[in-house]
């Protein structure tokens, strides 16, 4: 079932439809200003946590298969091995060993 929010009623209430059930509610300003969810692009490798790039195993132009090792990201005193989400050719590597990356940083793009 699809969840959706219908337009405002004259009294400022909105209809919220969840699993076919209809609810009337007022949305908070924080909720209305939130960043809208978008479907992730499987060809982009984005840091899921702030950390430091320790090692990069691929270069631009390399061919990779799904689940090949791409890099090691140290975060919270743990070494996290990042694997290729899809098979393809490395279009760009935007980080190098020693780079500190905040959460949400685009690190590698696969074609």
Backbone torsions as a table, in degrees:
resi	resn	phi	psi	omega
1	UNK	NA	148.3	-178.3
2	UNK	-94.7	137.6	173.9
3	UNK	-98.8	137.4	178.5
4	UNK	-155.8	164.4	178.1
5	UNK	-118.5	124.1	177.8
6	UNK	-86.0	170.4	-176.9
7	UNK	-61.4	164.6	178.5
8	UNK	-62.6	143.8	166.4
9	UNK	-83.6	166.7	179.6
10	UNK	-58.6	-27.7	-178.5
11	UNK	-87.2	10.1	178.0
12	UNK	87.1	-0.2	179.3
13	UNK	-84.0	150.7	176.2
14	UNK	-119.6	149.6	174.6
15	UNK	-90.4	128.0	177.9
16	UNK	-113.5	119.5	-177.5
17	UNK	-108.5	117.6	-179.5
18	UNK	-127.5	116.1	178.4
19	UNK	58.0	30.8	178.5
20	UNK	91.0	-13.8	177.6
21	UNK	-87.5	137.9	-177.2
22	UNK	-105.3	128.4	177.6
23	UNK	-123.5	147.1	173.7
24	UNK	-107.1	133.5	-175.9
25	UNK	-153.8	164.9	169.5
26	UNK	-107.7	134.7	-179.2
27	UNK	-92.7	142.1	178.7
28	UNK	-72.9	157.3	177.2
29	UNK	-60.4	-39.6	178.8
30	UNK	-59.9	-43.0	179.3
31	UNK	-64.2	-42.3	-178.7
32	UNK	-67.7	-27.5	-179.6
33	UNK	-90.8	-3.6	-175.1
34	UNK	-60.4	157.2	175.4
35	UNK	-75.3	126.4	-177.9
36	UNK	-68.8	142.5	179.1
37	UNK	-72.6	137.4	174.0
38	UNK	-127.9	149.9	-179.6
39	UNK	-66.3	128.5	-179.7
40	UNK	-63.5	146.3	176.6
41	UNK	-89.7	115.5	-176.9
42	UNK	-65.9	-15.9	180.0
43	UNK	-85.9	-2.5	178.6
44	UNK	-111.9	131.1	176.5
45	UNK	-101.4	114.1	-174.5
46	UNK	-117.4	139.6	-179.9
47	UNK	-65.1	132.8	-177.4
48	UNK	-94.5	-8.8	-177.4
49	UNK	-156.9	149.8	176.2
50	UNK	-64.5	142.8	-179.5
51	UNK	-173.5	-171.6	179.8
52	UNK	-120.9	130.0	178.0
53	UNK	-72.1	121.7	-179.5
54	UNK	-97.1	-36.4	-176.6
55	UNK	-156.4	139.6	175.9
56	UNK	-119.0	126.8	-175.6
57	UNK	-96.7	-8.0	-175.4
58	UNK	-124.3	160.3	175.6
59	UNK	-129.4	164.8	176.5
60	UNK	-57.7	135.6	179.7
61	UNK	94.8	-16.7	178.7
62	UNK	-66.7	146.3	173.6
63	UNK	-95.2	134.2	178.6
64	UNK	-129.2	154.4	173.9
65	UNK	-106.3	156.1	176.3
66	UNK	-53.4	136.6	179.1
67	UNK	77.6	9.0	170.5
68	UNK	-73.0	148.4	177.2
69	UNK	-69.4	131.3	177.2
70	UNK	-105.6	-43.2	-174.0
71	UNK	-167.3	171.5	174.0
72	UNK	-120.5	127.6	179.1
73	UNK	-117.0	119.4	177.1
74	UNK	-87.5	125.2	179.3
75	UNK	-145.8	130.2	178.9
76	UNK	55.1	42.9	178.1
77	UNK	64.5	21.8	177.4
78	UNK	-123.6	143.0	176.5
79	UNK	-93.0	115.1	-178.6
80	UNK	-105.1	117.4	177.0
81	UNK	-83.6	127.1	-179.9
82	UNK	-100.3	126.1	-178.1
83	UNK	-106.8	155.2	178.9
84	UNK	-66.8	127.9	179.0
85	UNK	-77.1	-24.0	-179.0
86	UNK	-141.8	164.2	173.9
87	UNK	-85.4	148.6	177.8
88	UNK	160.1	-166.9	-179.4
89	UNK	-103.0	137.3	178.5
90	UNK	-70.4	114.7	179.9
91	UNK	-81.5	-44.5	178.7
92	UNK	-155.7	145.8	174.2
93	UNK	-115.6	113.8	-171.5
94	UNK	-99.5	2.5	178.8
95	UNK	-131.3	163.2	175.4
96	UNK	-138.8	165.7	179.8
97	UNK	-54.8	133.3	-179.7
98	UNK	97.7	-16.0	179.3
99	UNK	-68.1	138.3	173.3
100	UNK	-96.6	129.6	-175.8
101	UNK	-121.2	129.0	172.2
102	UNK	-76.1	165.3	177.2
103	UNK	-58.5	139.4	176.6
104	UNK	87.3	9.1	179.8
105	UNK	-80.2	130.3	175.1
106	UNK	-73.5	122.3	-176.1
107	UNK	-109.3	-42.4	-177.5
108	UNK	-141.5	140.6	175.8
109	UNK	-118.2	131.9	179.6
110	UNK	-114.4	135.0	178.2
111	UNK	-89.0	NA	NA
